[in-house]
């Protein structure tokens, strides 16, 4: 479920430096893609889930990963993104 995110873990740990790098756009796309893979996997699992409590937990994960992806993308869009990440 989280394999794609594991692949970008180190980049997420150094997000401030990543956002300031010359190749930030491609790296942010890679991170957003990793979030999207995890989001899609959770969405698929949620549709298959019969247990309401488990479904609710999966929906919480879904919303959290969606917010994480949006946050990385938004920080990249800000002026001086390397500085914005320090907030």
C-alpha positions as CSV (number, residue, x, y, z in Angstrom):
1,X,0.0,0.0,0.0
2,X,2.8,2.4,0.9
3,X,5.6,1.1,-1.4
4,X,5.4,4.2,-3.7
5,X,5.7,6.5,-0.7
6,X,8.6,4.5,0.7
7,X,10.4,5.2,-2.6
8,X,10.2,9.0,-2.0
9,X,10.6,9.0,1.8
10,X,14.1,10.5,1.7
11,X,12.9,13.3,-0.5
12,X,10.0,14.0,1.8
13,X,12.5,14.2,4.7
14,X,14.4,17.0,2.9
15,X,11.4,18.7,1.5
16,X,12.7,22.2,2.1
17,X,15.9,21.5,0.0
18,X,13.9,19.7,-2.6
19,X,11.6,22.7,-3.1
20,X,14.5,25.0,-3.6
21,X,16.3,22.7,-6.1
22,X,16.5,23.4,-9.8
23,X,14.7,20.1,-10.6
24,X,12.0,20.7,-8.0
25,X,9.1,20.4,-10.5
26,X,10.0,16.9,-11.6
27,X,10.7,15.8,-8.1
28,X,7.4,17.2,-6.9
29,X,5.6,15.4,-9.7
30,X,7.3,12.2,-8.6
31,X,6.2,12.7,-5.0
32,X,2.7,13.6,-6.0
33,X,2.6,10.5,-8.2
34,X,3.6,8.4,-5.2
35,X,0.9,9.9,-3.1
36,X,-1.6,9.3,-5.9
37,X,-0.6,5.6,-6.1
38,X,-1.2,5.2,-2.4
39,X,-4.5,7.1,-2.6
40,X,-5.7,4.9,-5.4
41,X,-4.8,1.8,-3.6
42,X,-6.7,2.9,-0.5
43,X,-9.6,4.0,-2.6
44,X,-9.8,0.5,-4.1
45,X,-9.5,-1.2,-0.7
46,X,-12.3,1.1,0.7
47,X,-14.7,0.0,-2.1
48,X,-14.0,-3.6,-1.3
49,X,-14.3,-3.2,2.5
50,X,-17.5,-4.5,4.1
51,X,-16.6,-3.5,7.7
52,X,-17.8,0.0,8.5
53,X,-15.2,0.7,11.1
54,X,-12.4,-0.4,8.8
55,X,-13.9,1.6,6.0
56,X,-13.9,4.7,8.2
57,X,-10.2,4.2,9.0
58,X,-9.4,3.8,5.3
59,X,-11.3,7.0,4.5
60,X,-9.3,8.8,7.1
61,X,-6.1,7.6,5.5
62,X,-7.4,8.6,2.1
63,X,-8.1,12.1,3.2
64,X,-4.7,12.4,5.0
65,X,-2.8,11.3,1.9
66,X,-4.8,13.5,-0.3
67,X,-4.0,16.5,2.0
68,X,-0.3,15.5,2.0
69,X,-0.2,15.5,-1.8
70,X,-1.9,18.9,-2.0
71,X,0.4,20.3,0.6
72,X,3.5,19.3,-1.3
73,X,2.1,20.7,-4.5
74,X,1.0,23.9,-2.9
75,X,4.3,24.5,-1.3
76,X,6.0,24.1,-4.7
77,X,3.6,26.7,-6.2
78,X,4.5,29.4,-3.6
79,X,7.1,32.0,-4.3
80,X,10.4,31.1,-2.7
81,X,9.3,27.6,-2.0
82,X,12.5,26.6,-0.2
83,X,11.7,29.3,2.4
84,X,8.0,28.4,2.6
85,X,8.8,24.8,3.5
86,X,10.4,26.0,6.7
87,X,7.1,27.2,8.1
